[in-house]
Amino acid sequence: MKADKLYLVGFMGAGKTTVAAALSRRVGWRTEDIDVRIEALERRTVSAIFAQDGEPYFRRVERQVLRELLPDRNVIVATGGGTFADPDNRALMLADGAVAWLDAPLDRIIERVPADGRRPLAADRGQLEQLYLRRRATYAEAHVRIDATRPVDEIVEQLLDWIGY
């Protein structure tokens, strides 16, 4: 797949931000992290947005930020864990660029994501597991699945080969 834009999707803790930064260093493309853009726009953390205004509000802002990125090319977009779960967002991303699912098993996610409140949807481990299982079918709609348990440099090489860079 020849692409001039790459969306990284997957569950929280899958490594989207880390892979985006490493890939950006290799290809010289800009990196955009949707959660970072939301926090800058709102001037508060994702967890504060969830606590003060709820998930529906957060998802509206997320959709707005995604739409603002649509015209951009030569960019790697690290999405939030739920960005691709929204059908409208998913359709936009699949039509706009190459979409790679960074797939990590639940036990690896649990190792990486603390239940300390910084990630609002991770505080309750039972709910986290249910959310993980629900989102997997959605992530499978990405153009390609990448094993996110591999070292970052191997993931970067696989993505470079896939986008024809």
C-alpha positions in Angstrom: 0.0 0.0 0.0 1.5 3.3 -1.0 0.5 5.9 1.5 1.2 9.5 2.4 -0.6 9.3 5.7 -0.7 6.7 8.4 -3.2 6.2 11.2 -2.2 4.0 14.1 -5.1 2.5 15.9 -5.4 0.0 18.7 -6.3 -0.3 22.4 -4.8 2.0 25.0 -1.3 0.9 25.9 -0.7 -0.8 22.5 2.2 1.6 21.8 0.6 3.9 19.2 2.4 7.1 20.5 5.8 5.3 20.8 5.6 3.7 17.4 4.4 7.0 15.8 7.4 8.9 17.2 9.9 6.2 16.1 8.4 6.0 12.6 8.4 9.8 12.3 12.1 9.8 13.0 12.7 7.4 10.2 10.5 9.0 7.5 10.7 12.7 8.5 6.9 13.0 8.7 5.1 15.0 11.3 3.5 13.1 14.2 0.1 14.0 15.6 -1.3 12.5 18.7 -5.1 13.0 18.9 -5.1 12.9 22.8 -2.3 15.4 23.0 -4.2 17.7 20.6 -7.4 17.4 22.6 -5.5 18.2 25.8 -4.0 21.3 24.2 -7.3 22.4 22.8 -9.2 21.9 26.1 -6.3 23.0 28.3 -6.9 20.0 30.6 -6.1 16.3 30.7 -8.1 13.5 29.1 -9.0 12.2 32.6 -10.2 15.7 33.6 -12.4 16.0 30.5 -13.9 12.6 31.2 -14.5 13.5 34.9 -15.9 17.0 34.3 -17.8 16.6 31.0 -18.1 12.8 30.4 -17.2 10.5 27.5 -19.8 11.8 25.0 -18.3 15.3 25.2 -14.7 13.9 24.8 -15.8 11.9 21.7 -17.2 15.1 20.1 -13.9 16.9 20.6 -12.0 13.9 19.4 -14.1 13.8 16.2 -13.4 17.6 15.7 -9.7 17.1 16.1 -9.7 14.1 13.7 -11.5 16.2 11.1 -9.0 19.0 11.4 -6.2 16.5 10.5 -7.9 15.3 7.3 -6.2 17.7 4.9 -2.8 17.0 6.3 -0.4 14.7 4.3 3.0 13.2 5.3 1.8 12.7 8.8 1.5 9.8 11.3 -1.5 10.0 13.5 -1.5 8.2 16.8 -5.2 7.9 17.6 -6.9 7.4 21.0 -8.0 3.9 21.9 -11.6 4.7 21.1 -11.1 6.9 18.0 -11.5 4.1 15.5 -14.4 2.5 17.4 -16.7 5.3 16.2 -18.1 4.3 12.8 -17.9 7.9 11.4 -14.3 8.3 12.5 -13.4 4.8 11.2 -14.9 5.6 7.7 -12.9 8.9 7.6 -9.6 7.3 8.5 -10.0 4.3 6.2 -10.7 6.6 3.2 -8.1 9.2 4.1 -4.9 7.1 4.7 -3.4 3.8 5.6 -4.7 2.4 8.9 -2.6 0.0 10.9 -3.9 -1.8 14.0 -1.3 -2.2 16.7 -2.5 -5.4 18.4 -1.4 -6.3 21.8 -2.9 -9.0 24.1 -4.9 -8.0 27.1 -2.2 -9.1 29.6 0.3 -6.9 27.9 -2.2 -4.0 28.0 -2.7 -4.5 31.7 1.0 -4.5 32.3 1.4 -1.2 30.4 -1.7 0.7 31.6 -1.9 1.7 35.3 -5.2 1.7 37.1 -4.4 5.1 38.6 -7.1 7.2 36.9 -4.9 8.8 34.2 -6.7 6.6 31.7 -10.4 6.9 32.8 -11.5 3.7 31.0 -8.8 1.6 32.6 -9.6 2.1 36.3 -12.0 -0.8 36.5 -10.2 -3.9 35.2 -13.4 -5.9 34.6 -14.7 -3.1 32.4 -11.3 -2.7 30.8 -11.5 -6.3 29.7 -15.0 -6.0 28.3 -14.0 -2.8 26.4 -10.9 -4.6 25.0 -13.0 -7.5 23.7 -15.6 -5.2 22.1 -13.1 -3.0 20.4 -11.1 -5.9 18.8 -13.7 -6.6 16.1 -13.6 -2.9 15.2 -9.8 -2.7 15.1 -9.8 -5.7 12.8 -11.4 -3.4 10.1 -8.0 -1.6 9.8 -6.1 -2.2 6.6 -3.4 -4.2 8.4 -2.8 -5.8 11.8 0.6 -5.4 13.4 1.8 -7.5 16.3 2.5 -4.8 18.9 4.4 -7.2 21.2 7.4 -7.1 18.9 10.2 -4.5 19.5 9.4 -1.0 18.3 12.2 -1.1 15.6 10.7 -4.2 14.1 7.2 -2.7 14.1 8.6 0.4 12.3 10.3 -1.7 9.7 7.1 -3.7 9.0 5.1 -0.4 8.7 7.7 1.1 6.4 7.5 -2.0 4.1 3.7 -1.9 4.2 3.3 1.8 3.2 6.0 1.4 0.5 8.4 3.8 2.0 
